[in-house]
Amino acid sequence: SIETISEMAFYSVDFKMKKLILPEGLIKINWYNSEAFEEIEELYIPSTCVDFKGYDFAECNNLKKVTVSAENPRFYSAGNCIIEKETGILVVGSDTSTIPKDGSILAIGEFAFCGRKGLNSIRIPEGVKSIHPSAFPGCTSLTEIILPESLESIGDAAFFGCHALEKIELGKNAMTVTVLAKLSDALGVSTDWLIRNQTREAQQITITEL
């Protein structure tokens, strides 16, 4: 059986896939991203596949459904998200993700939602403490983000290229100098600009111009 998919496996193919069902026996994904992934809508991770990261699916611009085998020892799927069991990191998201609100998610991983062009809004639930660098780059249809009070940090370029953003709602505890500074870096605007555009009663920041 196939245990590893190597770097060049899909690099120069001239077709587009709609569904990617990875086989049992596969352990590691080590491929380069490919244009063949751009139209993938459905992804299945088998029980044996325990070595991959969000970047491996960064070109899946149309991803709508993600599923992990219930027998997988490291990852599980919920709300069309793939989550690492031990760390509580959301590793792969989709256009239709509803992040679980049970407190099990502690962080949004690097490249988790990279290039999800059909993602319109996202609610980050309470319990999430960190949004890792480059978590949402290139989400060109994303208009609304709701951030939790539990949020403590936002990584560099977390929302790079999200030019359609209209509103960000912040929990009270997220209105700290550290989080605002990181949010301003992630959006490419100044902290002063964020404060000027904040509606204090609702802890909302309305994006008037990026």
N, C-alpha and C positions, 0 to 999 in steps of 0.2 A: 504494500500500500504506500501511498505518497505520504511522507512525513514532513517535508518542508517544501514550500513554494518559493523559489529563488527569485533574485532581483529582476531578471530579464523576462520572466515568464509571460507577462502581458505587455511588455514595454512598447513593442512596435506592431501590435495586432491592429487590423484595419476593420474591426467590427465593434458594435456596441452591445453590451449585455443588459438585459432587463432584470435578471435574477441570478444571484450568486449563491449556490448551495454547495458549501465546502464539504468534502467527504470525511467520513469516519476514518481514523488513522492519522489524519493530518495533525501535526503537533505545532508547527511554527510557520508563521507568515513572515516572509522577508522580501516581498516584492517591491519594485518601484511602482509608484502610482502611474496609471495609464489612462488615456482618453477612453479606453474600452469600458471604464467604470462610470463614466459620466451619466449614463441613463439607468444605472442599476436602481431598482425600486425595492428589491427584497434581498435580504442577507440572512444566511443561516450559518451559525457556528456550531460545529459538532462537539461531542463530549470530549474528544481527545485534544482539541486545539486550545492550548493554554499559553501560547506565546505570540501576542500581537499587541499593537498599540493603536491609538486613535489616528495617527498619521497614515497608517496603512489604508485607511478608507477616506482620506481627505479629498479624493476626486469623485466621490459618490455624491454628486450634486443633486440627485433626485431621489435619495433614499427615503423610503416611507415605512418600511417594516423591517425590524431586526429581531431575530430569535436566536437564543442559545439553547442547546440541548440541556434538559433538566439534569443530565448526568455529568455535566461539566464541573470539575472540582474547583475551578478558579473564578469563572464568570457566570453570571446569570442575566436574564433579560426580564425587564418589567417596563411597562409604559412605552414600548418601542425605544428602549435604551438598553445598552449593554453596560453592566456594572461589575467591578471587581469586588468579590466577596470580602476579602480580608481588609481592604483599605477603604471601601465605600466610595471609591472614585468612579464617576460616570465616565466610561472610556469612549463609547461611541453613541452618538445621538442621531436622530433622524428628523425629517421635516414634520413628522407627526408626533414627536416625543411629548409625553406628559411625565415629567420627572416625579417619581414616587414621593409622597408627602409624609411617609412614616418615620422620618428621621434617619433612615438608613444611608442616605447620600450625604457624604461629607465634603465632596469636592467635585467640580466639573473639570475633567482632565484636558490636557493639551491636545488641541485639534479635534476635540470630541464632536463639535458641530461645524467643523471647517467646511465652507462652501455649500452649506445646506440652503440652497436658493429658494426653496419653498417654505422655509420657516418664517411665519409671520409674527408670532409673539412667543415669549417664553416666560414662565414663572419659575424662578429658582426657589425651592421650598425652604422652610425653616430647617435648620440643622446643617445646611451647607455653609462651610466656613471659608472656602477658598474657590476662586475661579482661576484656573491655571493660565499661563501665557498662551495666547493664540487659541483660546477655547472656541470662539465664535467668528473667526475671520471670514470675510466674504459672504456673510449671510445677507445678501443684497435686498431681500424682501422683509427683513426683520424691522418691525415698526415699534414694538413695545417690549420692554424688559421690566420684570418685577423682581426686585432683589430682597432677600430676607434680612431680618434684624440680626441673624446669627453671622452674617458675612463679615469676615475680618480682613480679607485681602483679595486683590484683583491683579492678575499678572499682566505683563506687558503685551500690548497688541491684542488683548482679549476680544475686542470688538472692532478690530481693524477692518475697514472696508464696509462697515454696516451703514451705508449712506442713507438708507430709508428710515432710520430711527426717528421717531416722533416723541416718544415718552419713555422716561425711566422712572420707576417708582422705587424708592428706597425705604427700608426699615429704619426706625429711629437710631438704632445702634450702628447702622451703616453710615450715618452722617458724621463720620469722624474725619479728621484731617488726613489720616493715612489712606482710608478707603477713597475719599474724594480725590486725593492726589493720583492714586492708581487708576480711578475711573477716568479722570481727565486725560491721563496718558493713553488709556485704552481707546478713548474716543478721538484723541488728537486735538483737544481743546484745553483751555486753562482752567485751573480750579476756580478762579474768580468768575469765569464765564458760567461754570456750573452753579455757583452760589447765586449769581444774578438771575439765572433762569429757573431757580427752584421755587415751587409753590409750597410754603412752609406747612400749611394746614394738612396737606396730604403727603408731605415728603416726596413730592413729584418734581422731576426736572423735565420741562418741556423743551424739546430740541427745536429751536427756531432756525438754526443754520449751522451746518457743519462744514 
